[in-house]
Amino acid sequence: MKRFLCLLLGLVLALSLAACAEENTDPSGSTGPGDSSAPAVDFTAFSKGFDERGYFEGLTALDCVTLPAYEDVVIPEFAHVTSGRVISDGDFVNIDYVGSIDGVEFSGGSTQGQGTDIVVGYTSYIDDFIEQLKGHAPGENFDIVVTFPDPYQNNPDLAGKDAVFNITVNFIWDVTEEKAKTIGFTGLTGLRQYVAAGYGVESIISSSQVVLSTFASFCEVDNIPDDVLSTVRELISNSITAQAASSGVDVATYLAYYYGTDSLDAVLDDQTRPTTEMYVIFQAVAERENIVPTDEDIANAGLTEYVDTYGKPYFLFSLIQQKVSALITQKLTTETE
């Protein structure tokens, strides 16, 4: 999951902070960890380490990145298994269900034929709902009986009652360890946890982040200069500081709330190299495709008023991330089909 999250971080950092310079609000839109003294932020530091094109200063990325041809990048297929196996622990299963009590369907107890993904052994449903799916095969339709807990906060009217769920097993997702790694997870466990948290398999494998992460997995990155690593480390640090300021809290409080640690160094140690690799890959694509953002691009993005605050190189760098992201996504989702 690390590469997937770092990719998200890398893309979120680009262009996410302009509003924070003007407003003291949490960029996520939530109330955040609370209010205290906001840290001071030197926004001009965001442009340090980048040249007038928005590229890393002094770096020709193609010297340390071997890029694949777009047609050589294969996004793994997650086929639907509809026969030849039964449900067992760890399976990614798409089901429909309709729940009833005393023969009467109840509100919220149905997938309404839309299907939902569960992971056996990871997804949590009431009673032994998931356990009763084991041994059944795609295409089967059957009933299971469960008892709602008492108390049941989601719907107190159902507390302690026995319910019958009519289950239809639509299919089992064909997911392997290698496929999970290719789309940016550390392996099946990470993907299982992600789906169990409520993310559908289809939405994950079709997301632009996964397309980009898959492309990155086909790249070879070697010998990133230390000054480039330092630039990205400082960029991440400045971004965290700015977002803490926008939330009205100190950095340690922000880190504890959003990262589960109050150590900035720990976060930077974890994020710097994989995030740098992604940025360098993106610059290599920009070099190969001759992508150089312009003042007009900055104006079209509505960022002109922030140039003096952050410096132009940072916004040109940010626009490279957007342009390369769009290009790779377009290439891999249309031209290779």
KEKETI-880480 format. One record per residue (C-alpha): residue number from 0; residue in three letters; x, y, z. Coordinates in Angstrom, 1 decimal. Layout:
REM KEKETI-880480
resi = NUM; resn = ALA; c1 = X; c2 = Y; c3 = Z
...
REM end
This chain:
REM KEKETI-880480
resi = 0; resn = MET; c1 = 0.0; c2 = 0.0; c3 = 0.0
resi = 1; resn = LYS; c1 = 3.0; c2 = 2.3; c3 = 0.5
resi = 2; resn = ARG; c1 = 3.5; c2 = 3.3; c3 = -3.1
resi = 3; resn = PHE; c1 = -0.3; c2 = 3.8; c3 = -3.5
resi = 4; resn = LEU; c1 = -0.4; c2 = 6.2; c3 = -0.6
resi = 5; resn = CYS; c1 = 2.8; c2 = 8.0; c3 = -1.6
resi = 6; resn = LEU; c1 = 1.4; c2 = 8.5; c3 = -5.0
resi = 7; resn = LEU; c1 = -1.7; c2 = 10.0; c3 = -3.5
resi = 8; resn = LEU; c1 = 0.5; c2 = 12.2; c3 = -1.3
resi = 9; resn = GLY; c1 = 2.6; c2 = 13.4; c3 = -4.2
resi = 10; resn = LEU; c1 = -0.4; c2 = 14.4; c3 = -6.3
resi = 11; resn = VAL; c1 = -2.3; c2 = 16.0; c3 = -3.4
resi = 12; resn = LEU; c1 = 0.7; c2 = 18.1; c3 = -2.5
resi = 13; resn = ALA; c1 = 0.7; c2 = 19.6; c3 = -6.0
resi = 14; resn = LEU; c1 = -1.6; c2 = 22.6; c3 = -5.9
resi = 15; resn = SER; c1 = -3.3; c2 = 21.7; c3 = -2.6
resi = 16; resn = LEU; c1 = -1.9; c2 = 24.6; c3 = -0.6
resi = 17; resn = ALA; c1 = -2.7; c2 = 27.8; c3 = -2.3
resi = 18; resn = ALA; c1 = -5.9; c2 = 28.3; c3 = -0.4
resi = 19; resn = CYS; c1 = -4.2; c2 = 27.5; c3 = 2.9
resi = 20; resn = ALA; c1 = -2.1; c2 = 30.6; c3 = 2.5
resi = 21; resn = GLU; c1 = -5.3; c2 = 32.7; c3 = 2.7
resi = 22; resn = GLU; c1 = -7.5; c2 = 30.8; c3 = 5.1
resi = 23; resn = ASN; c1 = -7.0; c2 = 29.2; c3 = 8.5
resi = 24; resn = THR; c1 = -9.1; c2 = 26.1; c3 = 7.8
resi = 25; resn = ASP; c1 = -8.5; c2 = 22.4; c3 = 7.6
resi = 26; resn = PRO; c1 = -7.9; c2 = 21.5; c3 = 3.9
resi = 27; resn = SER; c1 = -9.8; c2 = 18.3; c3 = 4.3
resi = 28; resn = GLY; c1 = -12.9; c2 = 20.2; c3 = 5.2
resi = 29; resn = SER; c1 = -13.2; c2 = 18.5; c3 = 8.6
resi = 30; resn = THR; c1 = -12.9; c2 = 20.1; c3 = 12.0
resi = 31; resn = GLY; c1 = -9.4; c2 = 18.6; c3 = 12.4
resi = 32; resn = PRO; c1 = -7.6; c2 = 18.0; c3 = 15.7
resi = 33; resn = GLY; c1 = -8.5; c2 = 21.4; c3 = 17.2
resi = 34; resn = ASP; c1 = -7.2; c2 = 24.9; c3 = 17.6
resi = 35; resn = SER; c1 = -3.9; c2 = 26.1; c3 = 19.0
resi = 36; resn = SER; c1 = -1.1; c2 = 28.3; c3 = 17.9
resi = 37; resn = ALA; c1 = -0.5; c2 = 27.9; c3 = 14.2
resi = 38; resn = PRO; c1 = 3.1; c2 = 27.4; c3 = 13.0
resi = 39; resn = ALA; c1 = 4.8; c2 = 30.0; c3 = 10.9
resi = 40; resn = VAL; c1 = 5.2; c2 = 29.0; c3 = 7.2
resi = 41; resn = ASP; c1 = 7.7; c2 = 30.3; c3 = 4.7
resi = 42; resn = PHE; c1 = 5.8; c2 = 29.6; c3 = 1.5
resi = 43; resn = THR; c1 = 8.6; c2 = 30.8; c3 = -0.8
resi = 44; resn = ALA; c1 = 10.5; c2 = 27.7; c3 = 0.4
resi = 45; resn = PHE; c1 = 8.2; c2 = 25.6; c3 = -1.8
resi = 46; resn = SER; c1 = 10.1; c2 = 26.8; c3 = -4.9
resi = 47; resn = LYS; c1 = 13.5; c2 = 25.9; c3 = -3.6
resi = 48; resn = GLY; c1 = 15.2; c2 = 23.2; c3 = -5.6
resi = 49; resn = PHE; c1 = 13.2; c2 = 23.7; c3 = -8.8
resi = 50; resn = ASP; c1 = 14.2; c2 = 25.6; c3 = -12.0
resi = 51; resn = GLU; c1 = 12.3; c2 = 28.0; c3 = -14.2
resi = 52; resn = ARG; c1 = 10.6; c2 = 25.1; c3 = -16.0
resi = 53; resn = GLY; c1 = 9.4; c2 = 23.5; c3 = -12.8
resi = 54; resn = TYR; c1 = 11.9; c2 = 20.7; c3 = -13.2
resi = 55; resn = PHE; c1 = 14.3; c2 = 19.6; c3 = -10.4
resi = 56; resn = GLU; c1 = 17.3; c2 = 21.9; c3 = -10.5
resi = 57; resn = GLY; c1 = 20.3; c2 = 20.4; c3 = -12.3
resi = 58; resn = LEU; c1 = 18.5; c2 = 17.0; c3 = -12.9
resi = 59; resn = THR; c1 = 17.9; c2 = 15.3; c3 = -16.2
resi = 60; resn = ALA; c1 = 15.5; c2 = 12.7; c3 = -15.0
resi = 61; resn = LEU; c1 = 16.0; c2 = 10.5; c3 = -18.0
resi = 62; resn = ASP; c1 = 19.5; c2 = 9.9; c3 = -16.8
resi = 63; resn = CYS; c1 = 18.2; c2 = 8.0; c3 = -13.8
resi = 64; resn = VAL; c1 = 14.9; c2 = 6.7; c3 = -15.0
resi = 65; resn = THR; c1 = 14.2; c2 = 4.0; c3 = -17.6
resi = 66; resn = LEU; c1 = 10.7; c2 = 4.6; c3 = -18.9
resi = 67; resn = PRO; c1 = 8.7; c2 = 1.9; c3 = -20.6
resi = 68; resn = ALA; c1 = 6.8; c2 = 2.4; c3 = -23.8
resi = 69; resn = TYR; c1 = 3.1; c2 = 3.0; c3 = -23.1
resi = 70; resn = GLU; c1 = 2.1; c2 = -0.1; c3 = -25.1
resi = 71; resn = ASP; c1 = 4.4; c2 = -2.2; c3 = -22.9
resi = 72; resn = VAL; c1 = 2.6; c2 = -1.3; c3 = -19.7
resi = 73; resn = VAL; c1 = 0.0; c2 = -3.9; c3 = -18.8
resi = 74; resn = ILE; c1 = -2.7; c2 = -3.0; c3 = -16.3
resi = 75; resn = PRO; c1 = -3.6; c2 = -6.3; c3 = -14.6
resi = 76; resn = GLU; c1 = -7.0; c2 = -7.7; c3 = -15.3
resi = 77; resn = PHE; c1 = -9.2; c2 = -8.6; c3 = -12.3
resi = 78; resn = ALA; c1 = -11.5; c2 = -11.1; c3 = -13.9
resi = 79; resn = HIS; c1 = -14.7; c2 = -12.4; c3 = -12.5
resi = 80; resn = VAL; c1 = -14.5; c2 = -16.1; c3 = -11.4
resi = 81; resn = THR; c1 = -18.0; c2 = -17.5; c3 = -12.0
resi = 82; resn = SER; c1 = -17.4; c2 = -21.2; c3 = -11.8
resi = 83; resn = GLY; c1 = -14.9; c2 = -23.9; c3 = -10.6
resi = 84; resn = ARG; c1 = -14.4; c2 = -22.8; c3 = -7.0
resi = 85; resn = VAL; c1 = -16.2; c2 = -22.1; c3 = -3.8
resi = 86; resn = ILE; c1 = -15.8; c2 = -19.2; c3 = -1.3
resi = 87; resn = SER; c1 = -13.0; c2 = -19.5; c3 = 1.2
resi = 88; resn = ASP; c1 = -11.1; c2 = -17.3; c3 = 3.6
resi = 89; resn = GLY; c1 = -9.5; c2 = -14.3; c3 = 2.1
resi = 90; resn = ASP; c1 = -11.6; c2 = -14.3; c3 = -1.1
resi = 91; resn = PHE; c1 = -12.8; c2 = -11.1; c3 = -2.6
resi = 92; resn = VAL; c1 = -16.5; c2 = -11.8; c3 = -3.3
resi = 93; resn = ASN; c1 = -19.3; c2 = -9.7; c3 = -4.9
resi = 94; resn = ILE; c1 = -22.7; c2 = -10.5; c3 = -3.6
resi = 95; resn = ASP; c1 = -26.2; c2 = -9.2; c3 = -3.5
resi = 96; resn = TYR; c1 = -28.5; c2 = -9.7; c3 = -0.5
resi = 97; resn = VAL; c1 = -32.1; c2 = -8.9; c3 = 0.6
resi = 98; resn = GLY; c1 = -32.8; c2 = -9.0; c3 = 4.3
resi = 99; resn = SER; c1 = -36.2; c2 = -9.7; c3 = 6.0
resi = 100; resn = ILE; c1 = -37.6; c2 = -10.2; c3 = 9.4
resi = 101; resn = ASP; c1 = -40.7; c2 = -12.3; c3 = 9.8
resi = 102; resn = GLY; c1 = -41.0; c2 = -12.3; c3 = 6.0
resi = 103; resn = VAL; c1 = -40.9; c2 = -8.5; c3 = 5.7
resi = 104; resn = GLU; c1 = -38.0; c2 = -6.7; c3 = 4.1
resi = 105; resn = PHE; c1 = -36.6; c2 = -4.0; c3 = 6.2
resi = 106; resn = SER; c1 = -35.1; c2 = -0.6; c3 = 5.3
resi = 107; resn = GLY; c1 = -31.3; c2 = -0.7; c3 = 4.6
resi = 108; resn = GLY; c1 = -31.2; c2 = -4.5; c3 = 4.4
resi = 109; resn = SER; c1 = -30.7; c2 = -4.8; c3 = 0.7
resi = 110; resn = THR; c1 = -28.0; c2 = -4.1; c3 = -1.9
resi = 111; resn = GLN; c1 = -30.9; c2 = -3.4; c3 = -4.3
resi = 112; resn = GLY; c1 = -29.2; c2 = -5.5; c3 = -7.0
resi = 113; resn = GLN; c1 = -26.2; c2 = -3.2; c3 = -7.2
resi = 114; resn = GLY; c1 = -23.7; c2 = -5.8; c3 = -5.8
resi = 115; resn = THR; c1 = -21.2; c2 = -5.2; c3 = -3.0
resi = 116; resn = ASP; c1 = -17.7; c2 = -6.4; c3 = -2.5
resi = 117; resn = ILE; c1 = -16.7; c2 = -8.2; c3 = 0.7
resi = 118; resn = VAL; c1 = -13.5; c2 = -9.9; c3 = 1.8
resi = 119; resn = VAL; c1 = -14.0; c2 = -13.2; c3 = 3.7
resi = 120; resn = GLY; c1 = -12.2; c2 = -12.9; c3 = 7.1
resi = 121; resn = TYR; c1 = -11.8; c2 = -9.2; c3 = 6.8
resi = 122; resn = THR; c1 = -15.1; c2 = -7.5; c3 = 6.2
resi = 123; resn = SER; c1 = -17.3; c2 = -7.2; c3 = 9.3
resi = 124; resn = TYR; c1 = -21.0; c2 = -7.8; c3 = 9.1
resi = 125; resn = ILE; c1 = -23.4; c2 = -8.8; c3 = 11.9
resi = 126; resn = ASP; c1 = -23.3; c2 = -12.1; c3 = 13.6
resi = 127; resn = ASP; c1 = -21.7; c2 = -14.8; c3 = 11.4
resi = 128; resn = PHE; c1 = -23.0; c2 = -13.4; c3 = 8.1
resi = 129; resn = ILE; c1 = -19.7; c2 = -13.6; c3 = 6.3
resi = 130; resn = GLU; c1 = -18.9; c2 = -17.1; c3 = 7.7
resi = 131; resn = GLN; c1 = -22.0; c2 = -18.5; c3 = 6.2
resi = 132; resn = LEU; c1 = -20.9; c2 = -17.6; c3 = 2.7
resi = 133; resn = LYS; c1 = -18.0; c2 = -20.1; c3 = 2.9
resi = 134; resn = GLY; c1 = -18.4; c2 = -23.2; c3 = 0.7
resi = 135; resn = HIS; c1 = -20.9; c2 = -21.6; c3 = -1.6
resi = 136; resn = ALA; c1 = -20.1; c2 = -20.9; c3 = -5.3
resi = 137; resn = PRO; c1 = -20.7; c2 = -18.1; c3 = -7.7
resi = 138; resn = GLY; c1 = -24.2; c2 = -18.3; c3 = -9.1
resi = 139; resn = GLU; c1 = -25.7; c2 = -19.8; c3 = -6.0
resi = 140; resn = ASN; c1 = -28.8; c2 = -18.3; c3 = -4.3
resi = 141; resn = PHE; c1 = -29.4; c2 = -19.3; c3 = -0.7
resi = 142; resn = ASP; c1 = -30.6; c2 = -18.0; c3 = 2.7
resi = 143; resn = ILE; c1 = -28.7; c2 = -17.4; c3 = 5.8
resi = 144; resn = VAL; c1 = -30.0; c2 = -16.6; c3 = 9.3
resi = 145; resn = VAL; c1 = -28.4; c2 = -14.0; c3 = 11.6
resi = 146; resn = THR; c1 = -29.2; c2 = -12.3; c3 = 14.8
resi = 147; resn = PHE; c1 = -28.8; c2 = -8.5; c3 = 15.1
resi = 148; resn = PRO; c1 = -26.8; c2 = -7.5; c3 = 18.2
resi = 149; resn = ASP; c1 = -28.6; c2 = -5.9; c3 = 21.2
resi = 150; resn = PRO; c1 = -28.1; c2 = -3.0; c3 = 21.4
resi = 151; resn = TYR; c1 = -27.8; c2 = -2.2; c3 = 17.7
resi = 152; resn = GLN; c1 = -26.9; c2 = 1.5; c3 = 17.3
resi = 153; resn = ASN; c1 = -27.4; c2 = 1.5; c3 = 13.5
resi = 154; resn = ASN; c1 = -31.1; c2 = 0.7; c3 = 13.9
resi = 155; resn = PRO; c1 = -32.4; c2 = 0.1; c3 = 17.4
resi = 156; resn = ASP; c1 = -35.6; c2 = -1.4; c3 = 15.9
resi = 157; resn = LEU; c1 = -33.6; c2 = -4.3; c3 = 14.7
resi = 158; resn = ALA; c1 = -31.8; c2 = -5.0; c3 = 18.0
resi = 159; resn = GLY; c1 = -31.8; c2 = -8.6; c3 = 19.0
resi = 160; resn = LYS; c1 = -34.0; c2 = -9.8; c3 = 16.2
resi = 161; resn = ASP; c1 = -33.4; c2 = -12.8; c3 = 13.9
resi = 162; resn = ALA; c1 = -33.2; c2 = -11.9; c3 = 10.2
resi = 163; resn = VAL; c1 = -33.1; c2 = -14.0; c3 = 7.0
resi = 164; resn = PHE; c1 = -30.8; c2 = -12.7; c3 = 4.3
resi = 165; resn = ASN; c1 = -31.3; c2 = -14.1; c3 = 0.8
resi = 166; resn = ILE; c1 = -27.9; c2 = -14.2; c3 = -0.8
resi = 167; resn = THR; c1 = -26.8; c2 = -14.2; c3 = -4.4
resi = 168; resn = VAL; c1 = -23.1; c2 = -14.8; c3 = -5.1
resi = 169; resn = ASN; c1 = -22.4; c2 = -12.9; c3 = -8.2
resi = 170; resn = PHE; c1 = -18.7; c2 = -13.8; c3 = -8.6
resi = 171; resn = ILE; c1 = -15.3; c2 = -14.0; c3 = -6.9
resi = 172; resn = TRP; c1 = -12.7; c2 = -11.5; c3 = -8.0
resi = 173; resn = ASP; c1 = -9.5; c2 = -13.0; c3 = -9.5
resi = 174; resn = VAL; c1 = -7.0; c2 = -11.3; c3 = -7.3
resi = 175; resn = THR; c1 = -3.4; c2 = -12.5; c3 = -6.7
resi = 176; resn = GLU; c1 = -0.5; c2 = -11.3; c3 = -4.7
resi = 177; resn = GLU; c1 = 1.3; c2 = -10.1; c3 = -7.8
resi = 178; resn = LYS; c1 = -1.7; c2 = -8.2; c3 = -9.1
resi = 179; resn = ALA; c1 = -2.2; c2 = -6.4; c3 = -5.7
resi = 180; resn = LYS; c1 = 1.5; c2 = -5.4; c3 = -5.8
resi = 181; resn = THR; c1 = 1.3; c2 = -4.1; c3 = -9.3
resi = 182; resn = ILE; c1 = -1.5; c2 = -1.7; c3 = -8.5
resi = 183; resn = GLY; c1 = 0.4; c2 = -0.3; c3 = -5.6
resi = 184; resn = PHE; c1 = -0.4; c2 = -2.3; c3 = -2.5
resi = 185; resn = THR; c1 = 2.2; c2 = -4.2; c3 = -0.5
resi = 186; resn = GLY; c1 = 0.3; c2 = -7.4; c3 = -1.2
resi = 187; resn = LEU; c1 = -3.1; c2 = -9.1; c3 = -0.8
resi = 188; resn = THR; c1 = -3.3; c2 = -8.2; c3 = 2.9
resi = 189; resn = GLY; c1 = -3.2; c2 = -4.5; c3 = 2.2
resi = 190; resn = LEU; c1 = -5.7; c2 = -4.7; c3 = -0.6
resi = 191; resn = ARG; c1 = -8.0; c2 = -6.9; c3 = 1.6
resi = 192; resn = GLN; c1 = -7.9; c2 = -4.3; c3 = 4.4
resi = 193; resn = TYR; c1 = -8.7; c2 = -1.5; c3 = 1.9
resi = 194; resn = VAL; c1 = -11.7; c2 = -3.3; c3 = 0.4
resi = 195; resn = ALA; c1 = -12.9; c2 = -4.3; c3 = 3.9
resi = 196; resn = ALA; c1 = -12.9; c2 = -0.6; c3 = 4.8
resi = 197; resn = GLY; c1 = -15.6; c2 = -0.1; c3 = 2.1
resi = 198; resn = TYR; c1 = -13.8; c2 = 0.5; c3 = -1.1
resi = 199; resn = GLY; c1 = -15.1; c2 = -1.5; c3 = -4.0
resi = 200; resn = VAL; c1 = -12.6; c2 = -3.5; c3 = -6.1
resi = 201; resn = GLU; c1 = -13.9; c2 = -1.9; c3 = -9.3
resi = 202; resn = SER; c1 = -13.4; c2 = 1.6; c3 = -8.0
resi = 203; resn = ILE; c1 = -9.8; c2 = 0.8; c3 = -6.9
resi = 204; resn = ILE; c1 = -8.6; c2 = -0.9; c3 = -10.1
resi = 205; resn = SER; c1 = -10.2; c2 = 1.7; c3 = -12.4
resi = 206; resn = SER; c1 = -8.8; c2 = 4.7; c3 = -10.4
resi = 207; resn = SER; c1 = -6.3; c2 = 7.0; c3 = -12.0
resi = 208; resn = GLN; c1 = -4.0; c2 = 6.5; c3 = -9.0
resi = 209; resn = VAL; c1 = -3.8; c2 = 2.8; c3 = -9.8
resi = 210; resn = VAL; c1 = -3.1; c2 = 3.5; c3 = -13.4
resi = 211; resn = LEU; c1 = -0.3; c2 = 5.8; c3 = -12.5
resi = 212; resn = SER; c1 = 1.1; c2 = 3.4; c3 = -9.9
resi = 213; resn = THR; c1 = 1.0; c2 = 0.5; c3 = -12.4
resi = 214; resn = PHE; c1 = 3.0; c2 = 2.7; c3 = -14.9
resi = 215; resn = ALA; c1 = 5.5; c2 = 3.5; c3 = -12.1
resi = 216; resn = SER; c1 = 6.0; c2 = -0.3; c3 = -11.4
resi = 217; resn = PHE; c1 = 7.2; c2 = -0.7; c3 = -15.0
resi = 218; resn = CYS; c1 = 9.8; c2 = 2.1; c3 = -14.6
resi = 219; resn = GLU; c1 = 13.4; c2 = 1.6; c3 = -13.3
resi = 220; resn = VAL; c1 = 14.8; c2 = 4.3; c3 = -11.1
resi = 221; resn = ASP; c1 = 18.4; c2 = 4.5; c3 = -10.1
resi = 222; resn = ASN; c1 = 20.9; c2 = 6.9; c3 = -8.6
resi = 223; resn = ILE; c1 = 18.6; c2 = 9.8; c3 = -7.5
resi = 224; resn = PRO; c1 = 20.9; c2 = 12.6; c3 = -6.5
resi = 225; resn = ASP; c1 = 20.9; c2 = 13.5; c3 = -2.8
resi = 226; resn = ASP; c1 = 20.0; c2 = 17.1; c3 = -3.4
resi = 227; resn = VAL; c1 = 16.8; c2 = 16.0; c3 = -5.2
resi = 228; resn = LEU; c1 = 15.9; c2 = 13.8; c3 = -2.2
resi = 229; resn = SER; c1 = 16.6; c2 = 16.7; c3 = 0.1
resi = 230; resn = THR; c1 = 14.3; c2 = 19.0; c3 = -2.1
resi = 231; resn = VAL; c1 = 11.4; c2 = 16.5; c3 = -1.8
resi = 232; resn = ARG; c1 = 12.0; c2 = 16.0; c3 = 1.9
resi = 233; resn = GLU; c1 = 11.8; c2 = 19.7; c3 = 2.5
resi = 234; resn = LEU; c1 = 8.7; c2 = 20.0; c3 = 0.2
resi = 235; resn = ILE; c1 = 6.9; c2 = 17.3; c3 = 2.2
resi = 236; resn = SER; c1 = 8.0; c2 = 19.0; c3 = 5.5
resi = 237; resn = ASN; c1 = 6.8; c2 = 22.4; c3 = 4.3
resi = 238; resn = SER; c1 = 3.5; c2 = 21.0; c3 = 3.1
resi = 239; resn = ILE; c1 = 2.8; c2 = 19.3; c3 = 6.4
resi = 240; resn = THR; c1 = 3.7; c2 = 22.6; c3 = 8.2
resi = 241; resn = ALA; c1 = 1.4; c2 = 24.5; c3 = 5.9
resi = 242; resn = GLN; c1 = -1.5; c2 = 22.1; c3 = 6.4
resi = 243; resn = ALA; c1 = -0.9; c2 = 22.2; c3 = 10.2
resi = 244; resn = ALA; c1 = -1.1; c2 = 26.0; c3 = 10.0
resi = 245; resn = SER; c1 = -4.2; c2 = 25.9; c3 = 8.0
resi = 246; resn = SER; c1 = -5.8; c2 = 23.7; c3 = 10.6
resi = 247; resn = GLY; c1 = -4.7; c2 = 26.0; c3 = 13.4
resi = 248; resn = VAL; c1 = -2.5; c2 = 23.5; c3 = 15.2
resi = 249; resn = ASP; c1 = 1.2; c2 = 22.8; c3 = 15.8
resi = 250; resn = VAL; c1 = 3.0; c2 = 20.2; c3 = 13.6
resi = 251; resn = ALA; c1 = 3.1; c2 = 17.5; c3 = 16.3
resi = 252; resn = THR; c1 = -0.6; c2 = 17.7; c3 = 16.9
resi = 253; resn = TYR; c1 = -1.3; c2 = 17.6; c3 = 13.2
resi = 254; resn = LEU; c1 = 1.0; c2 = 14.6; c3 = 12.7
resi = 255; resn = ALA; c1 = -0.5; c2 = 12.7; c3 = 15.7
resi = 256; resn = TYR; c1 = -4.1; c2 = 13.3; c3 = 14.3
resi = 257; resn = TYR; c1 = -3.4; c2 = 12.4; c3 = 10.7
resi = 258; resn = TYR; c1 = -0.4; c2 = 10.1; c3 = 10.7
resi = 259; resn = GLY; c1 = -0.5; c2 = 8.5; c3 = 14.1
resi = 260; resn = THR; c1 = 2.9; c2 = 9.8; c3 = 15.2
resi = 261; resn = ASP; c1 = 4.2; c2 = 13.1; c3 = 16.5
resi = 262; resn = SER; c1 = 7.6; c2 = 12.6; c3 = 14.8
resi = 263; resn = LEU; c1 = 8.0; c2 = 14.7; c3 = 11.6
resi = 264; resn = ASP; c1 = 11.3; c2 = 12.9; c3 = 10.9
resi = 265; resn = ALA; c1 = 9.5; c2 = 9.5; c3 = 11.0
resi = 266; resn = VAL; c1 = 7.0; c2 = 10.6; c3 = 8.4
resi = 267; resn = LEU; c1 = 9.7; c2 = 12.2; c3 = 6.2
resi = 268; resn = ASP; c1 = 11.9; c2 = 9.1; c3 = 6.5
resi = 269; resn = ASP; c1 = 8.9; c2 = 7.0; c3 = 5.3
resi = 270; resn = GLN; c1 = 7.6; c2 = 9.2; c3 = 2.6
resi = 271; resn = THR; c1 = 10.7; c2 = 10.9; c3 = 1.0
resi = 272; resn = ARG; c1 = 12.2; c2 = 8.2; c3 = -1.2
resi = 273; resn = PRO; c1 = 9.0; c2 = 6.7; c3 = -2.7
resi = 274; resn = THR; c1 = 7.5; c2 = 10.2; c3 = -3.3
resi = 275; resn = THR; c1 = 10.8; c2 = 11.4; c3 = -4.9
resi = 276; resn = GLU; c1 = 10.8; c2 = 8.3; c3 = -7.2
resi = 277; resn = MET; c1 = 7.3; c2 = 9.2; c3 = -8.4
resi = 278; resn = TYR; c1 = 8.2; c2 = 12.9; c3 = -9.0
resi = 279; resn = VAL; c1 = 11.4; c2 = 11.9; c3 = -10.9
resi = 280; resn = ILE; c1 = 9.4; c2 = 9.4; c3 = -13.0
resi = 281; resn = PHE; c1 = 6.9; c2 = 12.2; c3 = -13.8
resi = 282; resn = GLN; c1 = 9.7; c2 = 14.6; c3 = -14.8
resi = 283; resn = ALA; c1 = 11.3; c2 = 11.9; c3 = -17.0
resi = 284; resn = VAL; c1 = 7.9; c2 = 11.6; c3 = -18.8
resi = 285; resn = ALA; c1 = 7.8; c2 = 15.4; c3 = -19.1
resi = 286; resn = GLU; c1 = 11.3; c2 = 15.4; c3 = -20.6
resi = 287; resn = ARG; c1 = 10.4; c2 = 12.6; c3 = -23.0
resi = 288; resn = GLU; c1 = 7.2; c2 = 14.4; c3 = -24.1
resi = 289; resn = ASN; c1 = 8.6; c2 = 17.9; c3 = -23.9
resi = 290; resn = ILE; c1 = 6.1; c2 = 19.0; c3 = -21.3
resi = 291; resn = VAL; c1 = 6.9; c2 = 22.5; c3 = -20.0
resi = 292; resn = PRO; c1 = 4.1; c2 = 24.4; c3 = -18.3
resi = 293; resn = THR; c1 = 3.7; c2 = 28.1; c3 = -19.1
resi = 294; resn = ASP; c1 = 2.5; c2 = 31.3; c3 = -17.5
resi = 295; resn = GLU; c1 = -0.7; c2 = 30.8; c3 = -19.4
resi = 296; resn = ASP; c1 = -1.1; c2 = 27.4; c3 = -17.7
resi = 297; resn = ILE; c1 = -0.7; c2 = 29.1; c3 = -14.3
resi = 298; resn = ALA; c1 = -3.3; c2 = 31.7; c3 = -15.2
resi = 299; resn = ASN; c1 = -5.7; c2 = 29.1; c3 = -16.5
resi = 300; resn = ALA; c1 = -5.4; c2 = 27.2; c3 = -13.2
resi = 301; resn = GLY; c1 = -6.3; c2 = 30.4; c3 = -11.4
resi = 302; resn = LEU; c1 = -3.0; c2 = 30.5; c3 = -9.5
resi = 303; resn = THR; c1 = -1.5; c2 = 33.8; c3 = -10.8
resi = 304; resn = GLU; c1 = -2.3; c2 = 35.6; c3 = -7.5
resi = 305; resn = TYR; c1 = -0.3; c2 = 33.1; c3 = -5.5
resi = 306; resn = VAL; c1 = 2.9; c2 = 33.2; c3 = -7.6
resi = 307; resn = ASP; c1 = 4.5; c2 = 35.9; c3 = -5.5
resi = 308; resn = THR; c1 = 3.7; c2 = 34.0; c3 = -2.3
resi = 309; resn = TYR; c1 = 5.0; c2 = 30.6; c3 = -3.4
resi = 310; resn = GLY; c1 = 7.3; c2 = 31.4; c3 = -6.3
resi = 311; resn = LYS; c1 = 6.7; c2 = 30.4; c3 = -9.9
resi = 312; resn = PRO; c1 = 8.8; c2 = 27.2; c3 = -10.0
resi = 313; resn = TYR; c1 = 6.6; c2 = 25.5; c3 = -7.4
resi = 314; resn = PHE; c1 = 3.5; c2 = 26.0; c3 = -9.5
resi = 315; resn = LEU; c1 = 5.2; c2 = 24.9; c3 = -12.7
resi = 316; resn = PHE; c1 = 6.4; c2 = 21.8; c3 = -10.9
resi = 317; resn = SER; c1 = 2.8; c2 = 21.2; c3 = -9.7
resi = 318; resn = LEU; c1 = 1.4; c2 = 21.6; c3 = -13.1
resi = 319; resn = ILE; c1 = 3.8; c2 = 19.1; c3 = -14.5
resi = 320; resn = GLN; c1 = 2.3; c2 = 16.5; c3 = -12.1
resi = 321; resn = GLN; c1 = -1.2; c2 = 17.3; c3 = -13.4
resi = 322; resn = LYS; c1 = -0.2; c2 = 17.2; c3 = -17.1
resi = 323; resn = VAL; c1 = 1.9; c2 = 14.0; c3 = -16.8
resi = 324; resn = SER; c1 = -0.8; c2 = 12.4; c3 = -14.7
resi = 325; resn = ALA; c1 = -3.5; c2 = 13.2; c3 = -17.3
resi = 326; resn = LEU; c1 = -1.2; c2 = 12.1; c3 = -20.2
resi = 327; resn = ILE; c1 = -0.3; c2 = 8.7; c3 = -18.6
resi = 328; resn = THR; c1 = -3.9; c2 = 8.0; c3 = -17.7
resi = 329; resn = GLN; c1 = -5.1; c2 = 8.8; c3 = -21.2
resi = 330; resn = LYS; c1 = -2.4; c2 = 6.7; c3 = -22.8
resi = 331; resn = LEU; c1 = -3.0; c2 = 3.6; c3 = -20.7
resi = 332; resn = THR; c1 = -6.8; c2 = 3.7; c3 = -20.6
resi = 333; resn = THR; c1 = -7.4; c2 = 4.4; c3 = -24.3
resi = 334; resn = GLU; c1 = -4.4; c2 = 3.7; c3 = -26.6
resi = 335; resn = THR; c1 = -3.6; c2 = 0.3; c3 = -25.1
resi = 336; resn = GLU; c1 = -7.1; c2 = -1.0; c3 = -25.1
REM end
